[in-house]
Amino acid sequence: MRTAVFSTKPYDRRFLDRANADLGHELVYFEPRLSEETAPLAEGYPAVCAFVNDALHRPVLETLSRGGTKVVALRCAGFNHVDLRAAEALGIRVVRVPAYSPHAVAEHTLALILALNRRLHRAYNRVREGNFNLDGLLGFDLRGKTAGVVGTGRIGEAVIRILSGIGCTVLAHDPFPNEACEALGARYVSIDELFAESDIITLHCPLTPDTWHLIDERAISVMKPGVMLVNTSRGEIVDTKAVIEGLKSETIGHLALDVYEEEGDLFFRDLSDRVLSDDVFARLLTFPNVIITGHQAFFTREAMENIARTTLGNLSELDATGRCQNTVSADVVTAPTA
Ligand code: NAD
């Protein structure tokens, strides 16, 4: 299928070209993000391929529809950035990659927890400077600590398997408990009990109207002093300003983020020679007990291969049958969030 592929980096092209070798889709790559300004580039393309920070709200979808686009193929699992009702009304089918490697995200979550706990970000720099002082690098044993996992789908389950293996007591919260997680020893509790009892809280739920700013001032007020908070899910699940106050009051003792509320203006680009204009993000960078990665939790070779294969497989299935098992229906969400 002739497809306009937005937000593409050289690594995206490499994996997509390889997966396309036997499929023969006509892929035309655009580096910019999909937005109201760039949507006209897709004129004449029956399919558009988009990533996590591409805008797929109504005005963009209307432009795509006017240009003849009938399919939006997401190269990601999350679809919080798509106005599914508008897409349905415009006759645009939205397909996605429901699972590509939950292990990639779960293992990055573990990397963040370990690096933050043992202060690897500080130790790395110190040793390179010839400073072998241990002051400020004190960590804690993970074994025996209580970890709270919010959202126990594919990624949450993989995280629970890892944390159980390390010897953590695992509390879980999810409106739809997962038996496999219970079998691993996780105990389902209310969200407030999870907040109050956990030494480490890690977020693996989708962004929905219910989870927007789930971590806010009230939630932080019930957490254990010194708690470690990890968000590899979606930025808007955390109220960043409230978290900054939590860091200042030392209620939050460690913070790891792979996603950020306003990441669309920052992540996936080299801005190293620019002045940072996001004051909230700049404030986060001042804390010694904060680690931020730029939405890289998914970024493993295996995940990229699976994303490319499933994305192009979705297009092939639509070409061949007019249907796709990975279609996202507007009925699965109550309202779009972006
Ligand atoms: P999944 O659909 O398998 O699991 C999500 C779970 O969250 C489900 O069990 C669901 O019942 C639960 N949930 C829904 N609302 C909830 C709520 N209010 N409280 C608690 N749990 C709730 O999804 P997944 O594959 O495990 O992915 C989880 C999220 O991870 C995605 O939605 C996406 O936002 C994020 N993600 C991030 C990256 C990254 O690179 N950082 C990559 C992939 C996915």
Residues whose N, C-alpha, C, O or C-beta is under 5 A from the ligand:
A	BS01	NAD	A77 G78 P98 V105 V150 G151 T152 G153 R154 I155 G156 H173 D174 P175 F176 H204 C205 P206 L207 D210 T211 T232 S233 R234 D258 H295 Q296 A297 F298
